[in-house]
Amino acid sequence: MKNLDKFIIGLMLITGIWLLMSNNNNDNTKVSPHELQQKLIQRTRFYTTEDVAKAIISKDPSLQLIDIRTADEYNKFTLKGAINIPLKDLLKKENLDYFDQDVYNTVIFSNGSSNSDVAWMILTRLGYKNIYIMDGGLNAWVDNILRPKYNPIVWDRKQEDLYEFRKGASFYFGGGSTVSSGNEQASKPKKKLIKRKKKEVTGGCG
Amino acid sequence: MGPLFPQELISDPLNLFIAIFIGIGFGIGLEAGGFTNTRKLAGVFYGYDFVVLKVFFTAALTGAIGLFLMDSYGLIDINLTFYPKTFWIPTLIAGIVMGLGFILGGFCPGTSICAASTGKIDGIAFVGGVFIGIFGYAFTYESLFQNLRSKGGLGKANIAEKLGMSNELFIFIVLIIAIIAFIVVDKIQKRVNEKKPVEKIEELGL
């Protein structure tokens, strides 16, 4: 074997061991501020109210709705199938299990967007995948889905289609009335959790 | 920070411009390594020259170790790099075709273009064959290949994940296998060349 061969093999062994070592002090479960900023700038973390409505109507099995308002508010009104996890209890172990999985697309909502954004940031920082926010929260839900308005200045095909959809959705969700019986929701058993097996820290490749 | 192109940190023309220089470097490397000679590639199958195997193993491991090291130090986000989906049936068939082409022609696509540009007639003929293959595939795609193409889809297959180990550990195991392979093929090469010496390419003056 030539000296060059030995040198290359030695070099590769050293870098290989370096790689193994770097794995140990690299915590991939956390998201760096850099990545967090990138994700915050992007609009991909939002589900529009229409997306949520479509998913509920079509009974999308991958949708998991999380209501982060207080239990009182949840009992008064919430979305169909939503699970109540108040923001202050977000970091409880039994609640985190709802987010620490990669089966469902978790959509968080509150009254507006800001509380959901806080929850989204905490969960993303924890490294959980498929966490989304309902854009505008329940206020937007009421405005867009339950009581849709249509008063365009100029006729716009897109706007009209959107309005048609909203009108249909409004009918489906019993529009006009914002009161849906929360008790009915509360009595509904929580979705069975599919817990993700805790894996060892894998590399960057998720 | 990286990868540069998928995050639109560099523009499309600049990306192509950089690619030209990388391509030139690759071509010079292939020519300097003697890869434009068919005997070099065919040598792997006859057992008198294993440089090709060593080069490709080294290249793959350098790429893997380098990327994951950069990933663990935050220089590149490995999740944003291109990760093709695996379709094992067409891959297997194409692998057989490619292997046969290696033995029969003595070139792989890259080296054939290098050889053609250095004026080797067999290289030019091989490139002609490559183009016949490309057009042949394109014109018979719908009738012959459309169904085959999506057979045996495995999604984004990651062996390390399937085996439940970290990517870093998996790369290290491949590295050990590569080093063992280097030593074994060196022994085979020595034995074959002692029994029936093949003139070195340099000595033939090709």
Contacts between the chains, C-beta under 8 A, distances in Angstrom:
chain1	res1	chain2	res2	distance
A	1	B	182	8.0
A	1	B	183	7.4
A	1	B	186	5.6
A	5	B	54	7.8
A	5	B	182	6.9
A	5	B	186	7.6
A	8	B	58	6.6
A	9	B	179	5.5
A	9	B	182	6.4
A	12	B	58	7.2
A	12	B	61	6.0
A	12	B	62	7.5
A	12	B	65	7.2
A	12	B	175	6.1
A	12	B	178	7.7
A	12	B	179	7.5
A	13	B	175	7.1
A	13	B	179	7.1
A	15	B	65	5.0
A	15	B	66	7.9
A	15	B	69	7.0
A	16	B	61	7.8
A	16	B	65	6.0
A	16	B	171	6.9
A	16	B	172	5.0
A	16	B	175	4.4
A	17	B	172	7.6
A	18	B	69	6.7
A	19	B	65	5.3
A	19	B	68	5.7
A	19	B	69	5.4
A	19	B	72	7.4
A	19	B	168	5.2
A	19	B	171	6.4
A	19	B	172	6.9
A	20	B	168	5.4
A	20	B	169	6.7
A	20	B	172	5.3
A	22	B	69	6.3
A	22	B	72	4.2
A	22	B	73	7.1
A	22	B	168	7.5
A	23	B	72	6.5
A	23	B	166	5.8
A	23	B	168	4.0
A	23	B	169	7.5
A	26	B	72	4.4
A	32	B	74	6.4
A	34	B	74	7.5
A	35	B	77	7.4
A	199	B	164	7.3
A	200	B	164	7.6
A	200	B	165	7.3
A	200	B	166	5.8
A	201	B	166	6.4
A	202	B	160	7.2
A	202	B	161	6.7
A	202	B	166	5.1
A	202	B	167	5.9
A	203	B	68	5.5
A	203	B	71	6.5
A	203	B	72	7.3
A	203	B	78	6.7
A	203	B	160	7.9
A	203	B	166	5.8
A	203	B	167	3.4
A	203	B	168	5.5
A	204	B	68	6.9
A	204	B	71	3.9
A	204	B	72	7.3
A	204	B	77	6.6
A	204	B	78	3.4
A	204	B	79	5.9
A	204	B	167	7.5
A	205	B	78	5.4
A	205	B	79	6.6
A	205	B	83	7.7
A	205	B	158	6.3
A	205	B	160	7.8
A	205	B	161	7.6
A	205	B	167	5.4
A	206	B	79	6.1
